[in-house]
Amino acid sequence: MSQPGLKQSIVDVLGLLEANPAQTPIGSPLFKHKDSPAFDEPFNCHSVLGTMQHVGNNPHPECAYAINSCKRHCVEPRQAHGKVLK
């Protein structure tokens, strides 16, 4: 039920093996950020968010709001959205 392998694959794809965890899933509302540069991260935003949504809906419902907020901006993601995703 905790799906450690799935969580580890998200960390691997995002390149966050040495990252520090955040205390809260999201700090403030996520906006369109039209003035932010285009998303240019080396991972597929849709794929990562889909995997995160599966984890968020099952063992970690406390993360569902943050994941769905990111998912709303997945059509035209900006660098600000990639930062929040990480």
C-alpha positions in Angstrom: 0.0 0.0 0.0 2.9 2.4 0.6 4.4 1.8 -2.8 8.1 2.6 -2.0 9.2 1.6 -5.5 6.9 4.0 -7.2 8.0 6.9 -5.0 11.6 6.0 -5.6 11.0 6.1 -9.4 9.6 9.6 -9.1 12.7 10.7 -7.1 15.0 9.2 -9.7 13.2 10.8 -12.7 13.3 14.2 -11.1 16.9 13.8 -10.1 16.3 14.5 -6.4 18.3 11.8 -4.8 20.3 14.4 -2.7 17.3 16.8 -2.1 15.9 17.8 1.2 12.2 17.2 1.9 9.8 20.1 2.2 7.7 20.5 5.3 4.5 21.1 3.3 3.5 19.8 -0.1 2.7 23.3 -1.4 3.3 26.7 0.2 0.9 29.0 -1.8 -1.5 28.9 -4.7 0.0 28.1 -8.1 -0.7 30.6 -10.9 -0.1 30.6 -14.6 3.2 32.5 -14.4 3.0 33.8 -18.0 6.2 35.8 -17.5 8.2 32.8 -16.4 10.4 31.1 -19.0 9.1 27.9 -20.7 9.5 24.6 -19.0 12.8 23.0 -20.1 13.4 20.2 -17.5 14.7 16.8 -18.8 11.6 14.9 -17.6 8.1 14.6 -18.9 5.7 16.7 -16.8 2.6 14.7 -17.7 4.2 11.4 -16.8 5.6 12.5 -13.5 2.4 14.1 -12.4 0.4 11.0 -13.4 2.6 8.9 -11.2 2.4 11.4 -8.4 -1.4 11.5 -8.7 -1.6 7.8 -8.3 0.6 7.9 -5.1 -1.3 11.0 -3.9 -4.7 9.4 -4.3 -3.8 6.2 -2.5 -1.3 6.2 0.4 -0.8 10.0 0.6 -4.0 11.9 0.2 -2.5 14.9 2.1 -0.5 15.6 -1.1 -3.6 15.4 -3.5 -4.2 19.2 -3.5 -0.6 20.1 -4.4 -0.5 17.4 -7.1 -3.8 18.6 -8.6 -2.7 22.2 -8.5 0.4 21.3 -10.6 -1.7 19.2 -12.9 -3.9 22.2 -13.8 -0.8 23.9 -15.4 0.5 20.9 -17.2 -0.7 22.0 -20.7 1.7 24.9 -20.9 4.1 24.4 -18.0 6.7 27.1 -17.0 9.9 26.9 -15.1 8.0 28.1 -12.0 5.8 25.0 -12.3 8.8 22.7 -12.7 10.2 24.1 -9.5 7.0 23.5 -7.6 6.8 20.0 -9.0 10.2 19.2 -7.7 
